[in-house]
Amino acid sequence: MAFSANLEMVDSEARITLEGELDAAVAGQFRQAIEQAVQQKPQKLVLFMNNLQFMASAGLRVLVFAKQHMGSEVAIYVIGAIGPVLNTLQMSGFQQAVYVQESYP
């Protein structure tokens, strides 16, 4: 399945919907979406991962990049992560740096 990272700004929230498999070959697309979001200076970054089947360590590095460049005042929400994606977050301990939720209002 092809990877996509679609950014949408809703008020002061940057919302990125991720689909497919996030590996080293496509991590640059995710990083570009993050960089565009950083320029908008959002108060929240919301990552919809319901349709993300896999996330390699390259995707995790982009999440760390997001955390560093958004700053500590910007909350990052990971929504709908399941299976291998959730396992990657848990094994790295990164789920403690973000809000992991099943759904988002």
Residue pairs with C-beta under 8 A, 6 or more apart in sequence:
1 19
1 20
1 21
1 53
2 20
3 18
3 19
3 20
3 21
3 22
3 23
3 26
3 29
3 30
4 17
4 18
4 19
4 20
4 29
5 16
5 17
5 18
5 29
5 30
5 32
5 33
6 16
6 17
6 33
7 14
7 15
7 16
7 33
7 36
7 37
8 14
8 15
8 16
8 17
9 15
9 37
9 40
9 42
12 42
12 43
12 44
13 42
13 43
13 44
13 45
13 46
14 37
14 40
14 42
14 44
14 45
14 46
15 46
15 48
16 30
16 33
16 34
16 37
16 45
16 46
16 47
16 48
17 48
17 51
18 30
18 47
18 48
18 49
18 51
18 52
19 51
19 52
20 26
20 51
20 52
20 53
21 52
21 53
21 54
21 55
22 30
22 52
22 54
22 55
22 56
22 58
22 59
23 54
23 56
23 58
23 59
24 56
24 58
27 56
27 58
27 59
27 61
27 62
30 59
30 62
31 62
31 65
34 45
34 62
34 65
34 66
34 69
35 69
37 45
37 66
37 70
38 66
38 69
38 70
42 70
42 74
43 73
43 74
43 75
44 74
44 75
44 76
44 77
45 66
45 70
45 74
45 75
45 76
45 77
46 76
46 77
46 79
46 104
47 63
47 76
47 77
47 78
47 79
48 79
48 80
48 104
49 55
49 78
49 79
49 80
49 81
49 82
49 85
50 79
50 80
50 82
52 81
52 85
53 83
53 84
53 85
54 84
54 85
55 84
55 85
55 88
55 89
56 88
57 88
59 88
60 88
60 89
60 92
60 94
63 76
63 94
63 98
64 94
66 76
67 76
67 97
67 98
70 76
75 99
76 97
76 98
76 99
77 98
77 99
77 100
77 101
77 104
78 89
78 95
78 98
78 99
78 100
78 101
79 101
79 102
79 103
79 104
80 101
80 102
80 103
81 89
81 100
86 95
86 100
89 95
89 98
89 100
